[in-house]
Amino acid sequence: MKFLYLSSIGPDDPTRAALPLHMARGAAEAGHDMEIVFQGEAAFLFNETVAANVHPVGLPSVKDLLAFMRESRISVFG
């Protein structure tokens, strides 16, 4: 199955910002294809310094989730 995750939540709400990345990781680990689109405030997560400082509650850091996307060759657009 193919999924498209959309997010407009940026670093000001770390847990909500990480949710699409976390869900995409779970879908990838289950063998699904997906793409992620960051729009609006979510585009700030592409900045490595910003991503390194976004720490959601109860989820992996945005930096780690984005690293998983790169390693898994999951497309992330902004």
PDB file of N, CA, C, O and CB in Angstrom:
ATOM      1  N   MET A   1       0.837  -1.163   0.000  1.00  0.00           N
ATOM      2  CA  MET A   1       0.000   0.000   0.000  1.00  0.00           C
ATOM      3  C   MET A   1       0.890   1.236   0.000  1.00  0.00           C
ATOM      4  O   MET A   1       2.001   1.197   0.529  1.00  0.00           O
ATOM      5  CB  MET A   1      -0.957  -0.008   1.206  1.00  0.00           C
ATOM      6  N   LYS A   2       0.419   2.326  -0.583  1.00  0.00           N
ATOM      7  CA  LYS A   2       1.183   3.565  -0.638  1.00  0.00           C
ATOM      8  C   LYS A   2       0.477   4.632   0.196  1.00  0.00           C
ATOM      9  O   LYS A   2      -0.740   4.798   0.119  1.00  0.00           O
ATOM     10  CB  LYS A   2       1.362   4.041  -2.105  1.00  0.00           C
ATOM     11  N   PHE A   3       1.264   5.350   0.993  1.00  0.00           N
ATOM     12  CA  PHE A   3       0.740   6.399   1.856  1.00  0.00           C
ATOM     13  C   PHE A   3       1.399   7.721   1.539  1.00  0.00           C
ATOM     14  O   PHE A   3       2.546   7.766   1.095  1.00  0.00           O
ATOM     15  CB  PHE A   3       0.946   6.045   3.325  1.00  0.00           C
ATOM     16  N   LEU A   4       0.658   8.814   1.773  1.00  0.00           N
ATOM     17  CA  LEU A   4       1.205  10.164   1.686  1.00  0.00           C
ATOM     18  C   LEU A   4       0.888  10.844   3.003  1.00  0.00           C
ATOM     19  O   LEU A   4      -0.278  10.999   3.366  1.00  0.00           O
ATOM     20  CB  LEU A   4       0.616  10.968   0.458  1.00  0.00           C
ATOM     21  N   TYR A   5       1.921  11.247   3.713  1.00  0.00           N
ATOM     22  CA  TYR A   5       1.754  11.957   4.973  1.00  0.00           C
ATOM     23  C   TYR A   5       2.003  13.434   4.737  1.00  0.00           C
ATOM     24  O   TYR A   5       3.024  13.811   4.163  1.00  0.00           O
ATOM     25  CB  TYR A   5       2.707  11.403   6.064  1.00  0.00           C
ATOM     26  N   LEU A   6       1.065  14.278   5.180  1.00  0.00           N
ATOM     27  CA  LEU A   6       1.177  15.732   5.048  1.00  0.00           C
ATOM     28  C   LEU A   6       1.311  16.332   6.438  1.00  0.00           C
ATOM     29  O   LEU A   6       0.645  15.904   7.380  1.00  0.00           O
ATOM     30  CB  LEU A   6      -0.056  16.333   4.296  1.00  0.00           C
ATOM     31  N   SER A   7       2.180  17.328   6.553  1.00  0.00           N
ATOM     32  CA  SER A   7       2.324  18.000   7.837  1.00  0.00           C
ATOM     33  C   SER A   7       2.574  19.483   7.630  1.00  0.00           C
ATOM     34  O   SER A   7       3.340  19.885   6.754  1.00  0.00           O
ATOM     35  CB  SER A   7       3.461  17.375   8.651  1.00  0.00           C
ATOM     36  N   SER A   8       1.914  20.287   8.451  1.00  0.00           N
ATOM     37  CA  SER A   8       2.174  21.723   8.464  1.00  0.00           C
ATOM     38  C   SER A   8       2.583  22.175   9.859  1.00  0.00           C
ATOM     39  O   SER A   8       2.664  23.374  10.124  1.00  0.00           O
ATOM     40  CB  SER A   8       0.936  22.501   7.991  1.00  0.00           C
ATOM     41  N   ILE A   9       2.840  21.225  10.750  1.00  0.00           N
ATOM     42  CA  ILE A   9       3.214  21.531  12.134  1.00  0.00           C
ATOM     43  C   ILE A   9       4.734  21.633  12.231  1.00  0.00           C
ATOM     44  O   ILE A   9       5.460  20.735  11.805  1.00  0.00           O
ATOM     45  CB  ILE A   9       2.670  20.445  13.118  1.00  0.00           C
ATOM     46  N   GLY A  10       5.193  22.726  12.789  1.00  0.00           N
ATOM     47  CA  GLY A  10       6.625  22.973  12.880  1.00  0.00           C
ATOM     48  C   GLY A  10       7.197  22.722  14.257  1.00  0.00           C
ATOM     49  O   GLY A  10       6.568  22.075  15.095  1.00  0.00           O
ATOM     50  N   PRO A  11       8.388  23.234  14.486  1.00  0.00           N
ATOM     51  CA  PRO A  11       9.116  22.960  15.728  1.00  0.00           C
ATOM     52  C   PRO A  11       8.483  23.536  16.985  1.00  0.00           C
ATOM     53  O   PRO A  11       8.890  23.181  18.091  1.00  0.00           O
ATOM     54  CB  PRO A  11      10.490  23.483  15.610  1.00  0.00           C
ATOM     55  N   ASP A  12       7.500  24.415  16.843  1.00  0.00           N
ATOM     56  CA  ASP A  12       6.865  24.977  18.034  1.00  0.00           C
ATOM     57  C   ASP A  12       5.971  23.965  18.754  1.00  0.00           C
ATOM     58  O   ASP A  12       5.588  24.186  19.902  1.00  0.00           O
ATOM     59  CB  ASP A  12       6.051  26.198  17.654  1.00  0.00           C
ATOM     60  N   ASP A  13       5.635  22.853  18.083  1.00  0.00           N
ATOM     61  CA  ASP A  13       4.876  21.765  18.708  1.00  0.00           C
ATOM     62  C   ASP A  13       5.586  20.450  18.372  1.00  0.00           C
ATOM     63  O   ASP A  13       5.165  19.738  17.461  1.00  0.00           O
ATOM     64  CB  ASP A  13       3.369  21.747  18.214  1.00  0.00           C
ATOM     65  N   PRO A  14       6.663  20.124  19.101  1.00  0.00           N
ATOM     66  CA  PRO A  14       7.530  19.000  18.744  1.00  0.00           C
ATOM     67  C   PRO A  14       6.830  17.652  18.597  1.00  0.00           C
ATOM     68  O   PRO A  14       7.148  16.890  17.684  1.00  0.00           O
ATOM     69  CB  PRO A  14       8.586  18.871  19.761  1.00  0.00           C
ATOM     70  N   THR A  15       5.891  17.352  19.477  1.00  0.00           N
ATOM     71  CA  THR A  15       5.240  16.039  19.412  1.00  0.00           C
ATOM     72  C   THR A  15       4.379  15.926  18.162  1.00  0.00           C
ATOM     73  O   THR A  15       4.438  14.913  17.466  1.00  0.00           O
ATOM     74  CB  THR A  15       4.385  15.796  20.668  1.00  0.00           C
ATOM     75  N   ARG A  16       3.591  16.934  17.870  1.00  0.00           N
ATOM     76  CA  ARG A  16       2.762  16.902  16.660  1.00  0.00           C
ATOM     77  C   ARG A  16       3.620  16.967  15.405  1.00  0.00           C
ATOM     78  O   ARG A  16       3.250  16.393  14.381  1.00  0.00           O
ATOM     79  CB  ARG A  16       1.758  18.059  16.667  1.00  0.00           C
ATOM     80  N   ALA A  17       4.758  17.655  15.461  1.00  0.00           N
ATOM     81  CA  ALA A  17       5.645  17.734  14.299  1.00  0.00           C
ATOM     82  C   ALA A  17       6.253  16.374  13.971  1.00  0.00           C
ATOM     83  O   ALA A  17       6.477  16.060  12.802  1.00  0.00           O
ATOM     84  CB  ALA A  17       6.757  18.756  14.547  1.00  0.00           C
ATOM     85  N   ALA A  18       6.517  15.576  14.984  1.00  0.00           N
ATOM     86  CA  ALA A  18       7.156  14.271  14.780  1.00  0.00           C
ATOM     87  C   ALA A  18       6.183  13.170  14.380  1.00  0.00           C
ATOM     88  O   ALA A  18       6.608  12.147  13.843  1.00  0.00           O
ATOM     89  CB  ALA A  18       7.872  13.860  16.030  1.00  0.00           C
ATOM     90  N   LEU A  19       4.901  13.349  14.626  1.00  0.00           N
ATOM     91  CA  LEU A  19       3.934  12.277  14.378  1.00  0.00           C
ATOM     92  C   LEU A  19       3.927  11.765  12.935  1.00  0.00           C
ATOM     93  O   LEU A  19       3.954  10.548  12.750  1.00  0.00           O
ATOM     94  CB  LEU A  19       2.560  12.759  14.733  1.00  0.00           C
ATOM     95  N   PRO A  20       3.893  12.613  11.902  1.00  0.00           N
ATOM     96  CA  PRO A  20       3.894  12.065  10.542  1.00  0.00           C
ATOM     97  C   PRO A  20       5.158  11.259  10.239  1.00  0.00           C
ATOM     98  O   PRO A  20       5.099  10.242   9.547  1.00  0.00           O
ATOM     99  CB  PRO A  20       3.754  13.192   9.530  1.00  0.00           C
ATOM    100  N   LEU A  21       6.292  11.712  10.755  1.00  0.00           N
ATOM    101  CA  LEU A  21       7.540  10.981  10.549  1.00  0.00           C
ATOM    102  C   LEU A  21       7.511   9.641  11.278  1.00  0.00           C
ATOM    103  O   LEU A  21       7.970   8.628  10.750  1.00  0.00           O
ATOM    104  CB  LEU A  21       8.738  11.818  11.024  1.00  0.00           C
ATOM    105  N   HIS A  22       6.979   9.643  12.470  1.00  0.00           N
ATOM    106  CA  HIS A  22       6.881   8.414  13.257  1.00  0.00           C
ATOM    107  C   HIS A  22       5.938   7.414  12.590  1.00  0.00           C
ATOM    108  O   HIS A  22       6.237   6.222  12.526  1.00  0.00           O
ATOM    109  CB  HIS A  22       6.400   8.727  14.684  1.00  0.00           C
ATOM    110  N   MET A  23       4.803   7.898  12.096  1.00  0.00           N
ATOM    111  CA  MET A  23       3.853   7.013  11.408  1.00  0.00           C
ATOM    112  C   MET A  23       4.446   6.473  10.113  1.00  0.00           C
ATOM    113  O   MET A  23       4.238   5.310   9.765  1.00  0.00           O
ATOM    114  CB  MET A  23       2.542   7.757  11.113  1.00  0.00           C
ATOM    115  N   ALA A  24       5.190   7.327   9.395  1.00  0.00           N
ATOM    116  CA  ALA A  24       5.829   6.878   8.155  1.00  0.00           C
ATOM    117  C   ALA A  24       6.877   5.811   8.444  1.00  0.00           C
ATOM    118  O   ALA A  24       7.015   4.848   7.689  1.00  0.00           O
ATOM    119  CB  ALA A  24       6.471   8.066   7.417  1.00  0.00           C
ATOM    120  N   ARG A  25       7.611   5.982   9.532  1.00  0.00           N
ATOM    121  CA  ARG A  25       8.601   4.966   9.900  1.00  0.00           C
ATOM    122  C   ARG A  25       7.921   3.631  10.172  1.00  0.00           C
ATOM    123  O   ARG A  25       8.395   2.587   9.724  1.00  0.00           O
ATOM    124  CB  ARG A  25       9.406   5.412  11.135  1.00  0.00           C
ATOM    125  N   GLY A  26       6.821   3.662  10.896  1.00  0.00           N
ATOM    126  CA  GLY A  26       6.082   2.438  11.183  1.00  0.00           C
ATOM    127  C   GLY A  26       5.557   1.779   9.921  1.00  0.00           C
ATOM    128  O   GLY A  26       5.606   0.556   9.786  1.00  0.00           O
ATOM    129  N   ALA A  27       5.057   2.585   9.002  1.00  0.00           N
ATOM    130  CA  ALA A  27       4.548   2.041   7.740  1.00  0.00           C
ATOM    131  C   ALA A  27       5.688   1.442   6.918  1.00  0.00           C
ATOM    132  O   ALA A  27       5.521   0.396   6.292  1.00  0.00           O
ATOM    133  CB  ALA A  27       3.822   3.139   6.930  1.00  0.00           C
ATOM    134  N   ALA A  28       6.836   2.098   6.919  1.00  0.00           N
ATOM    135  CA  ALA A  28       7.992   1.581   6.172  1.00  0.00           C
ATOM    136  C   ALA A  28       8.456   0.260   6.765  1.00  0.00           C
ATOM    137  O   ALA A  28       8.778  -0.677   6.033  1.00  0.00           O
ATOM    138  CB  ALA A  28       9.150   2.602   6.177  1.00  0.00           C
ATOM    139  N   GLU A  29       8.489   0.186   8.084  1.00  0.00           N
ATOM    140  CA  GLU A  29       8.913  -1.046   8.741  1.00  0.00           C
ATOM    141  C   GLU A  29       7.926  -2.180   8.488  1.00  0.00           C
ATOM    142  O   GLU A  29       8.293  -3.352   8.569  1.00  0.00           O
ATOM    143  CB  GLU A  29       9.071  -0.817  10.239  1.00  0.00           C
ATOM    144  N   ALA A  30       6.672  -1.836   8.182  1.00  0.00           N
ATOM    145  CA  ALA A  30       5.660  -2.849   7.865  1.00  0.00           C
ATOM    146  C   ALA A  30       5.656  -3.205   6.378  1.00  0.00           C
ATOM    147  O   ALA A  30       4.870  -4.043   5.935  1.00  0.00           O
ATOM    148  CB  ALA A  30       4.276  -2.355   8.279  1.00  0.00           C
ATOM    149  N   GLY A  31       6.549  -2.556   5.607  1.00  0.00           N
ATOM    150  CA  GLY A  31       6.691  -2.898   4.198  1.00  0.00           C
ATOM    151  C   GLY A  31       5.898  -2.042   3.225  1.00  0.00           C
ATOM    152  O   GLY A  31       5.800  -2.387   2.048  1.00  0.00           O
ATOM    153  N   HIS A  32       5.332  -0.940   3.685  1.00  0.00           N
ATOM    154  CA  HIS A  32       4.550  -0.070   2.809  1.00  0.00           C
ATOM    155  C   HIS A  32       5.434   1.005   2.174  1.00  0.00           C
ATOM    156  O   HIS A  32       6.520   1.301   2.672  1.00  0.00           O
ATOM    157  CB  HIS A  32       3.402   0.583   3.591  1.00  0.00           C
ATOM    158  N   ASP A  33       4.957   1.582   1.074  1.00  0.00           N
ATOM    159  CA  ASP A  33       5.623   2.713   0.421  1.00  0.00           C
ATOM    160  C   ASP A  33       4.950   3.987   0.893  1.00  0.00           C
ATOM    161  O   ASP A  33       3.743   4.013   1.132  1.00  0.00           O
ATOM    162  CB  ASP A  33       5.568   2.593  -1.143  1.00  0.00           C
ATOM    163  N   MET A  34       5.740   5.045   1.027  1.00  0.00           N
ATOM    164  CA  MET A  34       5.152   6.312   1.427  1.00  0.00           C
ATOM    165  C   MET A  34       6.012   7.481   1.008  1.00  0.00           C
ATOM    166  O   MET A  34       7.191   7.331   0.684  1.00  0.00           O
ATOM    167  CB  MET A  34       4.934   6.344   2.916  1.00  0.00           C
ATOM    168  N   GLU A  35       5.395   8.649   1.021  1.00  0.00           N
ATOM    169  CA  GLU A  35       6.079   9.916   0.818  1.00  0.00           C
ATOM    170  C   GLU A  35       5.564  10.854   1.896  1.00  0.00           C
ATOM    171  O   GLU A  35       4.471  10.672   2.431  1.00  0.00           O
ATOM    172  CB  GLU A  35       5.838  10.498  -0.633  1.00  0.00           C
ATOM    173  N   ILE A  36       6.376  11.865   2.207  1.00  0.00           N
ATOM    174  CA  ILE A  36       6.011  12.845   3.221  1.00  0.00           C
ATOM    175  C   ILE A  36       6.128  14.226   2.596  1.00  0.00           C
ATOM    176  O   ILE A  36       7.077  14.507   1.865  1.00  0.00           O
ATOM    177  CB  ILE A  36       6.914  12.718   4.494  1.00  0.00           C
ATOM    178  N   VAL A  37       5.154  15.088   2.888  1.00  0.00           N
ATOM    179  CA  VAL A  37       5.183  16.467   2.409  1.00  0.00           C
ATOM    180  C   VAL A  37       5.131  17.389   3.623  1.00  0.00           C
ATOM    181  O   VAL A  37       4.205  17.314   4.431  1.00  0.00           O
ATOM    182  CB  VAL A  37       3.995  16.757   1.423  1.00  0.00           C
ATOM    183  N   PHE A  38       6.125  18.255   3.742  1.00  0.00           N
ATOM    184  CA  PHE A  38       6.148  19.304   4.762  1.00  0.00           C
ATOM    185  C   PHE A  38       5.714  20.603   4.099  1.00  0.00           C
ATOM    186  O   PHE A  38       6.245  20.982   3.056  1.00  0.00           O
ATOM    187  CB  PHE A  38       7.573  19.447   5.417  1.00  0.00           C
ATOM    188  N   GLN A  39       4.754  21.278   4.702  1.00  0.00           N
ATOM    189  CA  GLN A  39       4.321  22.569   4.185  1.00  0.00           C
ATOM    190  C   GLN A  39       4.272  23.568   5.324  1.00  0.00           C
ATOM    191  O   GLN A  39       4.179  23.180   6.488  1.00  0.00           O
ATOM    192  CB  GLN A  39       2.944  22.461   3.491  1.00  0.00           C
ATOM    193  N   GLY A  40       4.333  24.817   5.008  1.00  0.00           N
ATOM    194  CA  GLY A  40       4.258  25.860   6.026  1.00  0.00           C
ATOM    195  C   GLY A  40       5.365  25.732   7.057  1.00  0.00           C
ATOM    196  O   GLY A  40       6.540  25.601   6.714  1.00  0.00           O
ATOM    197  N   GLU A  41       4.976  25.771   8.322  1.00  0.00           N
ATOM    198  CA  GLU A  41       5.938  25.725   9.432  1.00  0.00           C
ATOM    199  C   GLU A  41       6.748  24.434   9.467  1.00  0.00           C
ATOM    200  O   GLU A  41       7.872  24.431   9.971  1.00  0.00           O
ATOM    201  CB  GLU A  41       5.213  25.892  10.746  1.00  0.00           C
ATOM    202  N   ALA A  42       6.208  23.350   8.948  1.00  0.00           N
ATOM    203  CA  ALA A  42       6.919  22.069   8.971  1.00  0.00           C
ATOM    204  C   ALA A  42       8.198  22.122   8.145  1.00  0.00           C
ATOM    205  O   ALA A  42       9.121  21.349   8.399  1.00  0.00           O
ATOM    206  CB  ALA A  42       6.015  20.954   8.455  1.00  0.00           C
ATOM    207  N   ALA A  43       8.273  23.008   7.171  1.00  0.00           N
ATOM    208  CA  ALA A  43       9.473  23.111   6.328  1.00  0.00           C
ATOM    209  C   ALA A  43      10.710  23.470   7.144  1.00  0.00           C
ATOM    210  O   ALA A  43      11.827  23.164   6.727  1.00  0.00           O
ATOM    211  CB  ALA A  43       9.260  24.154   5.231  1.00  0.00           C
ATOM    212  N   PHE A  44      10.535  24.109   8.294  1.00  0.00           N
ATOM    213  CA  PHE A  44      11.683  24.433   9.154  1.00  0.00           C
ATOM    214  C   PHE A  44      12.393  23.173   9.653  1.00  0.00           C
ATOM    215  O   PHE A  44      13.560  23.239  10.039  1.00  0.00           O
ATOM    216  CB  PHE A  44      11.224  25.277  10.350  1.00  0.00           C
ATOM    217  N   LEU A  45      11.712  22.037   9.650  1.00  0.00           N
ATOM    218  CA  LEU A  45      12.320  20.792  10.122  1.00  0.00           C
ATOM    219  C   LEU A  45      13.426  20.301   9.190  1.00  0.00           C
ATOM    220  O   LEU A  45      14.217  19.440   9.576  1.00  0.00           O
ATOM    221  CB  LEU A  45      11.257  19.717  10.266  1.00  0.00           C
ATOM    222  N   PHE A  46      13.492  20.837   7.963  1.00  0.00           N
ATOM    223  CA  PHE A  46      14.575  20.469   7.051  1.00  0.00           C
ATOM    224  C   PHE A  46      15.918  21.031   7.512  1.00  0.00           C
ATOM    225  O   PHE A  46      16.966  20.511   7.129  1.00  0.00           O
ATOM    226  CB  PHE A  46      14.265  20.960   5.641  1.00  0.00           C
ATOM    227  N   ASN A  47      15.901  22.074   8.322  1.00  0.00           N
ATOM    228  CA  ASN A  47      17.127  22.657   8.839  1.00  0.00           C
ATOM    229  C   ASN A  47      17.701  21.714   9.891  1.00  0.00           C
ATOM    230  O   ASN A  47      17.033  21.397  10.876  1.00  0.00           O
ATOM    231  CB  ASN A  47      16.872  24.076   9.433  1.00  0.00           C
ATOM    232  N   GLU A  48      18.939  21.266   9.684  1.00  0.00           N
ATOM    233  CA  GLU A  48      19.540  20.271  10.585  1.00  0.00           C
ATOM    234  C   GLU A  48      19.641  20.755  12.021  1.00  0.00           C
ATOM    235  O   GLU A  48      19.455  19.970  12.951  1.00  0.00           O
ATOM    236  CB  GLU A  48      20.914  19.894  10.091  1.00  0.00           C
ATOM    237  N   THR A  49      19.931  22.030  12.217  1.00  0.00           N
ATOM    238  CA  THR A  49      20.036  22.577  13.570  1.00  0.00           C
ATOM    239  C   THR A  49      18.680  22.568  14.253  1.00  0.00           C
ATOM    240  O   THR A  49      18.571  22.223  15.430  1.00  0.00           O
ATOM    241  CB  THR A  49      20.605  24.004  13.539  1.00  0.00           C
ATOM    242  N   VAL A  50      17.655  22.946  13.519  1.00  0.00           N
ATOM    243  CA  VAL A  50      16.300  22.926  14.077  1.00  0.00           C
ATOM    244  C   VAL A  50      15.897  21.493  14.400  1.00  0.00           C
ATOM    245  O   VAL A  50      15.431  21.216  15.505  1.00  0.00           O
ATOM    246  CB  VAL A  50      15.287  23.566  13.094  1.00  0.00           C
ATOM    247  N   ALA A  51      16.071  20.580  13.447  1.00  0.00           N
ATOM    248  CA  ALA A  51      15.677  19.185  13.645  1.00  0.00           C
ATOM    249  C   ALA A  51      16.395  18.566  14.850  1.00  0.00           C
ATOM    250  O   ALA A  51      15.809  17.760  15.573  1.00  0.00           O
ATOM    251  CB  ALA A  51      15.974  18.368  12.380  1.00  0.00           C
ATOM    252  N   ALA A  52      17.640  18.934  15.065  1.00  0.00           N
ATOM    253  CA  ALA A  52      18.414  18.385  16.177  1.00  0.00           C
ATOM    254  C   ALA A  52      17.879  18.858  17.533  1.00  0.00           C
ATOM    255  O   ALA A  52      18.172  18.253  18.564  1.00  0.00           O
ATOM    256  CB  ALA A  52      19.882  18.774  16.035  1.00  0.00           C
ATOM    257  N   ASN A  53      17.103  19.929  17.527  1.00  0.00           N
ATOM    258  CA  ASN A  53      16.593  20.488  18.778  1.00  0.00           C
ATOM    259  C   ASN A  53      15.094  20.302  18.964  1.00  0.00           C
ATOM    260  O   ASN A  53      14.500  20.916  19.850  1.00  0.00           O
ATOM    261  CB  ASN A  53      16.917  21.943  18.844  1.00  0.00           C
ATOM    262  N   VAL A  54      14.482  19.465  18.142  1.00  0.00           N
ATOM    263  CA  VAL A  54      13.048  19.176  18.275  1.00  0.00           C
ATOM    264  C   VAL A  54      12.911  17.801  18.922  1.00  0.00           C
ATOM    265  O   VAL A  54      13.177  16.774  18.298  1.00  0.00           O
ATOM    266  CB  VAL A  54      12.311  19.225  16.876  1.00  0.00           C
ATOM    267  N   HIS A  55      12.489  17.805  20.187  1.00  0.00           N
ATOM    268  CA  HIS A  55      12.412  16.574  20.982  1.00  0.00           C
ATOM    269  C   HIS A  55      10.971  16.339  21.424  1.00  0.00           C
ATOM    270  O   HIS A  55      10.519  16.914  22.414  1.00  0.00           O
ATOM    271  CB  HIS A  55      13.356  16.650  22.219  1.00  0.00           C
ATOM    272  N   PRO A  56      10.249  15.491  20.688  1.00  0.00           N
ATOM    273  CA  PRO A  56       8.858  15.208  21.049  1.00  0.00           C
ATOM    274  C   PRO A  56       8.762  14.361  22.313  1.00  0.00           C
ATOM    275  O   PRO A  56       9.719  13.695  22.708  1.00  0.00           O
ATOM    276  CB  PRO A  56       8.150  14.502  19.901  1.00  0.00           C
ATOM    277  N   VAL A  57       7.606  14.400  22.929  1.00  0.00           N
ATOM    278  CA  VAL A  57       7.357  13.600  24.127  1.00  0.00           C
ATOM    279  C   VAL A  57       6.945  12.193  23.701  1.00  0.00           C
ATOM    280  O   VAL A  57       5.972  12.018  22.968  1.00  0.00           O
ATOM    281  CB  VAL A  57       6.256  14.256  25.026  1.00  0.00           C
ATOM    282  N   GLY A  58       7.690  11.198  24.163  1.00  0.00           N
ATOM    283  CA  GLY A  58       7.333   9.811  23.921  1.00  0.00           C
ATOM    284  C   GLY A  58       7.644   9.278  22.537  1.00  0.00           C
ATOM    285  O   GLY A  58       7.252   8.156  22.217  1.00  0.00           O
ATOM    286  N   LEU A  59       8.332  10.039  21.711  1.00  0.00           N
ATOM    287  CA  LEU A  59       8.682   9.625  20.351  1.00  0.00           C
ATOM    288  C   LEU A  59      10.176   9.868  20.132  1.00  0.00           C
ATOM    289  O   LEU A  59      10.791  10.637  20.870  1.00  0.00           O
ATOM    290  CB  LEU A  59       7.829  10.397  19.288  1.00  0.00           C
ATOM    291  N   PRO A  60      10.757   9.223  19.131  1.00  0.00           N
ATOM    292  CA  PRO A  60      12.154   9.511  18.802  1.00  0.00           C
ATOM    293  C   PRO A  60      12.306  10.969  18.350  1.00  0.00           C
ATOM    294  O   PRO A  60      11.335  11.604  17.937  1.00  0.00           O
ATOM    295  CB  PRO A  60      12.662   8.546  17.698  1.00  0.00           C
ATOM    296  N   SER A  61      13.508  11.477  18.430  1.00  0.00           N
ATOM    297  CA  SER A  61      13.739  12.858  18.012  1.00  0.00           C
ATOM    298  C   SER A  61      13.508  13.009  16.513  1.00  0.00           C
ATOM    299  O   SER A  61      13.626  12.049  15.751  1.00  0.00           O
ATOM    300  CB  SER A  61      15.164  13.303  18.380  1.00  0.00           C
ATOM    301  N   VAL A  62      13.179  14.224  16.108  1.00  0.00           N
ATOM    302  CA  VAL A  62      12.966  14.509  14.685  1.00  0.00           C
ATOM    303  C   VAL A  62      14.250  14.241  13.906  1.00  0.00           C
ATOM    304  O   VAL A  62      14.199  13.766  12.771  1.00  0.00           O
ATOM    305  CB  VAL A  62      12.502  15.979  14.479  1.00  0.00           C
ATOM    306  N   LYS A  63      15.392  14.538  14.502  1.00  0.00           N
ATOM    307  CA  LYS A  63      16.674  14.269  13.840  1.00  0.00           C
ATOM    308  C   LYS A  63      16.809  12.782  13.521  1.00  0.00           C
ATOM    309  O   LYS A  63      17.204  12.418  12.414  1.00  0.00           O
ATOM    310  CB  LYS A  63      17.852  14.733  14.726  1.00  0.00           C
ATOM    311  N   ASP A  64      16.484  11.931  14.480  1.00  0.00           N
ATOM    312  CA  ASP A  64      16.579  10.480  14.268  1.00  0.00           C
ATOM    313  C   ASP A  64      15.557   9.983  13.248  1.00  0.00           C
ATOM    314  O   ASP A  64      15.863   9.117  12.429  1.00  0.00           O
ATOM    315  CB  ASP A  64      16.383   9.742  15.590  1.00  0.00           C
ATOM    316  N   LEU A  65      14.352  10.530  13.299  1.00  0.00           N
ATOM    317  CA  LEU A  65      13.324  10.128  12.342  1.00  0.00           C
ATOM    318  C   LEU A  65      13.693  10.539  10.921  1.00  0.00           C
ATOM    319  O   LEU A  65      13.488   9.771   9.981  1.00  0.00           O
ATOM    320  CB  LEU A  65      11.978  10.734  12.726  1.00  0.00           C
ATOM    321  N   LEU A  66      14.234  11.743  10.757  1.00  0.00           N
ATOM    322  CA  LEU A  66      14.663  12.181   9.423  1.00  0.00           C
ATOM    323  C   LEU A  66      15.840  11.346   8.925  1.00  0.00           C
ATOM    324  O   LEU A  66      15.942  11.073   7.729  1.00  0.00           O
ATOM    325  CB  LEU A  66      15.046  13.673   9.443  1.00  0.00           C
ATOM    326  N   ALA A  67      16.727  10.939   9.828  1.00  0.00           N
ATOM    327  CA  ALA A  67      17.842  10.061   9.442  1.00  0.00           C
ATOM    328  C   ALA A  67      17.301   8.732   8.936  1.00  0.00           C
ATOM    329  O   ALA A  67      17.819   8.183   7.963  1.00  0.00           O
ATOM    330  CB  ALA A  67      18.808   9.830  10.637  1.00  0.00           C
ATOM    331  N   PHE A  68      16.267   8.210   9.585  1.00  0.00           N
ATOM    332  CA  PHE A  68      15.649   6.971   9.122  1.00  0.00           C
ATOM    333  C   PHE A  68      15.079   7.156   7.716  1.00  0.00           C
ATOM    334  O   PHE A  68      15.218   6.277   6.864  1.00  0.00           O
ATOM    335  CB  PHE A  68      14.540   6.519  10.097  1.00  0.00           C
ATOM    336  N   MET A  69      14.435   8.305   7.475  1.00  0.00           N
ATOM    337  CA  MET A  69      13.868   8.572   6.145  1.00  0.00           C
ATOM    338  C   MET A  69      14.962   8.569   5.079  1.00  0.00           C
ATOM    339  O   MET A  69      14.794   8.003   3.999  1.00  0.00           O
ATOM    340  CB  MET A  69      13.122   9.926   6.135  1.00  0.00           C
ATOM    341  N   ARG A  70      16.085   9.211   5.401  1.00  0.00           N
ATOM    342  CA  ARG A  70      17.204   9.242   4.439  1.00  0.00           C
ATOM    343  C   ARG A  70      17.745   7.840   4.189  1.00  0.00           C
ATOM    344  O   ARG A  70      17.934   7.443   3.039  1.00  0.00           O
ATOM    345  CB  ARG A  70      18.338  10.159   4.952  1.00  0.00           C
ATOM    346  N   GLU A  71      17.993   7.091   5.255  1.00  0.00           N
ATOM    347  CA  GLU A  71      18.561   5.743   5.132  1.00  0.00           C
ATOM    348  C   GLU A  71      17.621   4.804   4.385  1.00  0.00           C
ATOM    349  O   GLU A  71      18.070   3.909   3.668  1.00  0.00           O
ATOM    350  CB  GLU A  71      18.871   5.170   6.514  1.00  0.00           C
ATOM    351  N   SER A  72      16.324   5.008   4.552  1.00  0.00           N
ATOM    352  CA  SER A  72      15.325   4.147   3.909  1.00  0.00           C
ATOM    353  C   SER A  72      14.906   4.662   2.532  1.00  0.00           C
ATOM    354  O   SER A  72      14.069   4.059   1.862  1.00  0.00           O
ATOM    355  CB  SER A  72      14.099   4.023   4.799  1.00  0.00           C
ATOM    356  N   ARG A  73      15.497   5.782   2.120  1.00  0.00           N
ATOM    357  CA  ARG A  73      15.174   6.399   0.833  1.00  0.00           C
ATOM    358  C   ARG A  73      13.690   6.730   0.683  1.00  0.00           C
ATOM    359  O   ARG A  73      13.084   6.519  -0.367  1.00  0.00           O
ATOM    360  CB  ARG A  73      15.598   5.488  -0.288  1.00  0.00           C
ATOM    361  N   ILE A  74      13.135   7.253   1.765  1.00  0.00           N
ATOM    362  CA  ILE A  74      11.753   7.707   1.739  1.00  0.00           C
ATOM    363  C   ILE A  74      11.759   9.172   1.330  1.00  0.00           C
ATOM    364  O   ILE A  74      12.479   9.980   1.918  1.00  0.00           O
ATOM    365  CB  ILE A  74      11.051   7.502   3.127  1.00  0.00           C
ATOM    366  N   SER A  75      10.968   9.514   0.335  1.00  0.00           N
ATOM    367  CA  SER A  75      10.931  10.889  -0.170  1.00  0.00           C
ATOM    368  C   SER A  75      10.234  11.801   0.821  1.00  0.00           C
ATOM    369  O   SER A  75       9.133  11.516   1.293  1.00  0.00           O
ATOM    370  CB  SER A  75      10.225  10.950  -1.530  1.00  0.00           C
ATOM    371  N   VAL A  76      10.907  12.916   1.127  1.00  0.00           N
ATOM    372  CA  VAL A  76      10.339  13.952   1.983  1.00  0.00           C
ATOM    373  C   VAL A  76      10.424  15.244   1.188  1.00  0.00           C
ATOM    374  O   VAL A  76      11.512  15.694   0.828  1.00  0.00           O
ATOM    375  CB  VAL A  76      11.094  14.063   3.378  1.00  0.00           C
ATOM    376  N   PHE A  77       9.259  15.841   0.917  1.00  0.00           N
ATOM    377  CA  PHE A  77       9.192  17.047   0.098  1.00  0.00           C
ATOM    378  C   PHE A  77       8.794  18.244   0.962  1.00  0.00           C
ATOM    379  O   PHE A  77       8.120  18.085   1.980  1.00  0.00           O
ATOM    380  CB  PHE A  77       8.191  16.861  -1.068  1.00  0.00           C
ATOM    381  N   GLY A  78       9.209  19.424   0.556  1.00  0.00           N
ATOM    382  CA  GLY A  78       8.830  20.633   1.271  1.00  0.00           C
ATOM    383  C   GLY A  78       8.697  21.789   0.344  1.00  0.00           C
ATOM    384  O   GLY A  78       8.381  22.896   0.779  1.00  0.00           O
TER     385      GLY A  78
END
